[in-house]
Amino acid sequence: MALRPEDLPCDPAALAEMVLAFEGENDDLRAEVATLKSLIFGARSERSAIVCAEQIAFDLEPTAGSQLRANDDKPDAPRPKRRKARRNIGALPAHLPRVDRVIEPASTLCPCCTGQMHRIGEESSEALDRVPAWLRVLRTIRPKYACRSCEGAIVQAAAPARLVEGGMATTALIAHIAAAKYAWQSTLYRQTQILAGQGVVVDRQTLARWMGSAAWLARGLYDLQLKTMHGFERLFCDETPMPVLDPGRGRTRICQFWAHATDDQAWKGPAPPAVAYVFAGGRGKKEIVAQLAGFEGVLQVDGYAAYASLAGDAKMSSQIQLAYCLVHARRNFVRVHKTTNSPFAAEVIERIAAVYAIEERIRGLDAGERRATRQAETKPLMEALRIRLIAVKDGISRRSTLIKAIDYMLERWQGLTAFLDDGRLEPDTNTVERSIRPIAIGKKNSLFSGDEGGGETWAILASLLNTAKLNGLDPEAYLIDVLDRMVSGATKTNQLHELLAWNWKAAREAEKRAVA
């Protein structure tokens, strides 16, 4: 409703307070509009708005701080050296088979004297080739033998165990479909079309049943992987919504995928790179408490309230210490800078960039060296940042978007700076953010999960396959071997630890060294 002159206060102080409140509210609304426009039309990046060379040609004047990248230092500061790209150009992998194709001249007779020419050398080049995937029918023949002298004596080999008894698919085909869906995000619907192109007509429900059978068999390995990860003292956690069909209501309901991740490679620690997804009906405190029942240590998370409630829980607070994510705190200032070009937001981004420059330098050192460097160099930077946040906070409107970014950081300061006192910790949750990305892409492609059973299947197979990827393995080859060993009984229940991706990789590498 529009204000009328008679509604305005006569007291100048009250009038000034009303104007400031409206101004703060307007800033907040303008920031929301700019954020929505950025989500719809802009590049989805955490960089600040910059004026590029093409825009300068149109005489567009940059605003204060607009030429600062959100993830870089000042323009005059030395830029970090870029990592050399890892490519196979000019050096194709040695483990791939080589197939020789010899191209002879049209004639080997000398054009001068017509005598036979002799081979004096050759030139060779290599190019990466691909043999198109092809389907085949694997016939299993079990001959029967009988004795001519004895009546009724018949000998025949036992039928090998199969993942889907009486089904039409081998373990290799089922593992291929699982890897395509849960590791490379190709939906079952697309895969039915690919199979149809090769003359095999299979409906999507059949493929879904195959995935359920594979997940049922691999459930024990999945549980062991999650338990093993919870045995380490540092764990990353994040969550993302998953729509699930809700029969009878004509729409989906929102369930949740939680991602638990470990990775101590940055300081050569014991925890391998691994991720385990947990499907749950919600994203509240009771779900995360149930999942972390056996975990004791540092849980590194974003600012979601369900994690914060763990610190107030009498039982969980004694076994879990929260560490927060500096990237999430920085992200709030990036949004403010994009929408308002705030000089202070640009300053905070610069200060955090200085922290990450130090982190880049100490990556790969042991925990003690990392802690010593952080105490000597990073801690003063963070203390100075805290002082600036407090000083600026007192002079701005409570309705502004900048105050929300400042409050977010100050309220979680202890968790945000936990990495300063522990060289084993990371300053952010990028480890789990990267690991949850396959789930986000997969649900975007699939749109929803058919039911809760489908969500459980997704969590189990995606955990095993994406952990294989994190350990540098071919996820399809890994899953084929794992399922074959479990179906045949070659690996017993008490030997499942041998099939964990990092142990499986170590065993294969040991076999290669023994052969060499």
Buried (B, 14 or more C-beta within 10 A) or exposed (E): EEEEEEEEEEEEEEEEEBEEEEEBEEBBEEBEEBBEEBEEEEEEEBBBBBBEEEEEEEEEEBEEBBBBBBBBBEEEEEEEEEEEEEEEEEEEEEEEEEEEEEEEEEEEEEEEEEEEEEEEEEEEEEEEEEEEEEEEEEEEEEEEEEEEEEEEEEEEEEEEEBBBEEBEBBBBBBBBBBBBBBBBBBBBEBBBEEBEEEEEEBEBEBBBBBBBBBBBBBEEBBEBBBEBBBBBBBBBBBBBEBBBBBEEEEEBEEBBBBBBBBBBBBBEBEBBBBBBBBBBBBBEBEBBBEBBEEBBBBBBBBBBEBBBBBBEEEEBEEBBBBBBBBBBBBBBBBBBBBBBBBEBBBBBBBBBBBBBBBBEEBEEBEBEEBBEBBEEBBBEBBEEBBEBBEEBBEEBBEBBBBBBBBBBBBEBBEBBBBBBEBBBBBBBBBBBBBBBBBBBEBBEEBEBBBBBBBBBBBBBBBBBBBBBBBBEBEBBBBBBBBBBBBBEEEBEEEEBEBBBBBBBBBEBEEEEEEEE
